């Protein structure tokens, strides 16, 4: 199975940090898989959509009842 996601920055400024675009798949059996997408958020410029194609392969959920979520993970640690 392949999932295609179109990302677009509809804000007023580009992304300045290296946050990680991800796909999370949650199954009704409480299983969860998080995949980092092969795109850089800093390449998503204003009004220029970027296509992310993610092959799920063997990661297909064990249940047929699942929900995909797209999001951004901020891996920046706490400031000291």
C-alpha positions as CSV (number, residue, x, y, z in Angstrom):
1,X,0.0,0.0,0.0
2,X,1.2,3.5,-0.8
3,X,0.0,6.7,0.9
4,X,0.3,10.0,-1.0
5,X,0.2,13.2,1.0
6,X,0.4,16.8,-0.4
7,X,1.9,19.3,2.0
8,X,1.5,23.0,1.5
9,X,2.6,26.0,3.6
10,X,-0.4,28.3,3.6
11,X,1.2,30.6,6.2
12,X,3.1,33.9,5.7
13,X,6.7,32.6,6.3
14,X,8.8,29.6,5.4
15,X,9.6,26.9,8.0
16,X,12.9,27.8,9.7
17,X,13.5,24.7,11.8
18,X,14.1,21.0,10.8
19,X,10.9,19.6,12.1
20,X,10.1,16.1,10.8
21,X,7.0,15.5,8.7
22,X,5.5,12.1,9.7
23,X,2.7,9.7,9.0
24,X,1.2,8.0,12.0
25,X,-1.1,5.0,11.6
26,X,-3.3,4.0,14.6
27,X,-5.3,0.8,14.5
28,X,-8.4,-0.1,16.4
29,X,-6.3,-2.7,18.2
30,X,-4.3,0.1,19.8
31,X,-1.3,-0.5,17.5
32,X,0.6,2.5,16.3
33,X,3.2,3.0,13.6
34,X,5.1,6.3,13.0
35,X,7.0,6.8,9.8
36,X,9.2,9.8,9.0
37,X,8.4,11.1,5.5
38,X,11.1,11.6,2.9
39,X,10.6,15.3,2.6
40,X,12.2,18.3,4.3
41,X,9.8,20.7,5.9
42,X,12.1,23.6,4.9
43,X,11.5,22.7,1.2
44,X,7.8,23.4,1.6
45,X,7.6,26.9,0.4
46,X,4.7,29.3,0.4
47,X,2.0,28.2,-2.1
48,X,4.2,25.5,-3.6
49,X,2.7,22.0,-2.7
50,X,5.1,19.2,-2.1
51,X,4.1,15.6,-2.6
52,X,5.2,12.9,-0.1
53,X,4.8,9.3,-1.2
54,X,5.2,6.7,1.5
55,X,5.2,3.0,0.8
56,X,3.8,1.1,3.8
57,X,5.1,-2.4,2.7
58,X,5.0,-4.8,5.6
59,X,3.9,-2.0,8.0
60,X,0.3,-2.3,6.9
61,X,-1.8,-2.4,10.1
62,X,-2.9,-5.8,11.4
63,X,-6.5,-4.6,11.5
64,X,-8.6,-3.3,8.7
65,X,-10.0,-0.5,11.0
66,X,-7.2,2.1,11.2
67,X,-6.8,5.9,11.0
68,X,-3.8,7.7,9.3
69,X,-2.6,11.0,10.7
70,X,-0.2,13.4,9.2
71,X,1.8,15.7,11.4
72,X,5.1,17.3,12.3
73,X,7.4,16.1,15.1
74,X,9.5,18.7,16.9
75,X,12.7,16.9,18.0
76,X,14.2,20.0,19.6
77,X,15.1,19.2,23.2
78,X,14.5,21.4,26.2
79,X,16.5,24.6,26.4
80,X,18.8,25.0,29.4
